[in-house]
């Protein structure tokens, strides 16, 4: 696929412990010159199962729920999301370039053997069997390691899952590793809520919409947070009226 001729843009992920990210990604094929397709991936389901998480399920457009493993609500919410007609993927913990904590028993780290990586991914798939794919949680270190990502790709290919590269590092090899062995893949274009204010989330959503209009398809990642929900509740009806359509992330991979 052609690469976007866009300037790299560094942002800070408050949710992901202030990792650097890069908003450049491979260019999707043009779908329509006037109407854009928007993919919304919402990370960090599993931490909560409440009115906020239910609100995302009730947005009445397709959203992809990225569920982090190992929490009391992970299994419960996976079942609930599928029952609501939404798509589920694994939000796989991966090693960051900065010190982070949490999900240590699941986290994929530099220096692990292939067997260790395979075991961890397979355990998560057993925990969340509803998942049709995976994206990375944090991972600014792990996703830059070709050996690590090749093993991840091999497991996903065997299990018939796709991979969305969250692009938490500018030099990620996630998408490249997947394509090298035929795992369906795509990369995030815009983070919606690095800054958690309503105004900033709204601005980022506008950026995603503009990207989708220009390129035909835009992939945005947000988090299961109240302000993100509020912005989506307010803006989705307007976008539908304007002619944009929403799809699961499985629609975007190839």
N, C-alpha and C positions, 0 to 999 in steps of 0.2 A: 504493500500500500504506500501511497505517497506520504511524505512527512509534511506537516503543517509548516508554513513559512511564517511562524509567529515568534515573537520574542519570548524567551523564557521568563516566567514570572514567579518569584519566590514568595511564599506565604508562610505563615506560622500556624501550626495546628495546635490549638489549646487543648483539645481532647487527646491528642497524641503526643503530649509531653514536649511541645515546642520543637518538632522535627521540621527540617526544611523540606519543602516540596517544590515541584515544578509543574506548571499547568500546561506544558506542551505535551502533546500526545499524537499518535498516528491519526491521520485524517480519515474520517469515514467517507464512504462513497456518498455522493449526492443522491438524495432520495427524492426531493421535490424542490423546485426553485423558489417556491413561495411559502410552503408550509414546512415547519420543522417538527422533528420527532424528538421528544425529551425522555430521557431515561433517568429516573430518580432511584438512587440507592441510599438507603438509610441505615447507617452503621449503629452498632452498640446495642441492638436489641438483645435481651438476655439479662441486662442489668436491671431492667424494670418490667413490670407487667401491671399497668395502671391506666388511668384515663388518658395519659399522654400517649403511651404506646398504642392504646386502642384508637386514639384519634388518627394516627397514621394509617391504620387499617381501614378507617372509614372515609378516607379522602376521595373515594369513588373514581380513582384512576389507578392504573397499575403502578405499584411500587415494589422494589426488590428489598426485602428485609434481610440485612446482613447480621446474623446472630452470632455473638461471641460465645464460645463454649465454656462449660464448667461452672455455670452459675445456676442457682435454684430456678430461675425463670427461663432458662434457655430452652429446655424441652417443652415447657408449657407454652411458651410464646411461638415456637416453631409450629406446633400443632394448630394454634389459634390463627396464625397467619395463613396457613394453607386452607383452613376452614373458611377464612374470609376471602379466599380467592387470590391471595397475593403470592408472590414468589419468594422462596427462601434460599439464601446462600450462606455459607460458612464465613464468618469474619475471623480469619485465622491469625492468631497471635504470632508475630514474628519479631525477631530481635531488632531493636532500634539502635541508632548511632549515639543516642544519649541514654543514660540510665533510667529505666522504667521498672515498674513492679506490676504484679498481677498476672494471672494465668500462666505461672511458671511451668506447671506440669504439661501445658499444651504448646508452649512457645517454641518456635523453630529458631535455632541459634547457629551461628557460625561455629564450625568445628564438630558438629554432630555427624555421626555416621549416617549413611544412607538408610540403614535399618532403623535407626532412631527416628529419623524424619518420617519414614514410611509408617512406622508404628503410631506416631502421634497423629498424623493425618487420618489414618484408618480408624483410630479411636474416636476422633471427632466426627467422622462420617457415621460411625455407629451411634453416637450420641444424637446427631441431628440428621437422621436418614432422609428427611424431607428436602434437604439441600440439593440443588441442581448445579451448584457452582461454588466458587470461593472468591473472596477478595482478601487483601492483607490488612490486618490491624497493626498499625505502626509499621515496623519492618524496613526502616530507612537503611539499615545495615544488611539485613538478610536478603532483601530484594536486589542488592547490587552484586551478590555472589552467584556467579554462574553455576557452580557446582550445586549449591543449595537449591536454586530455582530449577535446575534440570531434574533433580530428584522430585521436587514438588510436581513438576510437569508430568513426570512418568507416572506418579500415583494418580493424578487427575485424569490422565489419558486412560489408564486401566479402569478407573471407576466411572468413566464417561461423564466427567464434570468439566465445566468451563472455568476460566479464570479472568477476573477483572483486576487489572493492576491499578491500585489506588494512587500510585505515583507519589509516594512519600519521600522519594529521593530523585534528584534530577538524572542520576546515572543508573537508574533501575534497569535490570535486564529481564524483568518479569515477562513482559509481552514477547520479547525476543525469544526467551527460553521456551515459552508455550508454542509459538509458531514453529520453532525448529523441529518439533515432533508432532505437530498437528493437533494441539489442544486448542479448541475455540477460545478466542481471547479478544479483549479490547482494553482500552485504558481510560481512566477518568479524565475529564476535561476541566471541570470546575469543582472546587470545594465550596459548599454553600455557607458554612458556618464556622470558619476559622475564628472570625470575630463574632461573638454570640449576640450582638445587638440586632434588634429587628431591622434597623435601617441598613446595616451592613449585609445581613442575610438577604434582604430584598434586593440590594444592589448586586450581590453575587448571583441571585436567581436571574436578574436582568441580563447579566453577562452570559449565563447559560442559555437563555432564550435567544440572545443575539447570535451565539455560537451555533445553535441549532438552526436558526434561520439562514445563516450564511453557509453552513456546511451540510445541512440536511438532518444531522443527528448530533445531539449533545448529551453527554453523560455527566451527571452531577452527583456528588456524594455529600450527604448531610448526616446529622446525628439525631438520635431520638431524644430531642430536647424541646422544651415548651416553645421557645421563640421560633425555632425552625418549623414546628407544626403550625404556629400562628401564621407565619408568612405563606406557607403552602396553602393553608385553608383560605386565605384571603385572595391569593393570586391564581390558583389553579382554575377557578371558574372563568376568570378573565381570559386566561390562555386558551382554554377550550373554546370559548366564544370566538376568539381571534383565529381559530383554525389549527392550533397546534394539537398534536396527539401525543399520548404517553404510552410507553411500552416498558416491559420488563427488560432487565439487562441481558437476558438470554436472546433478545431480539437483536442486540447490538454486536454480539460476538460473531467472529467468522474465522 
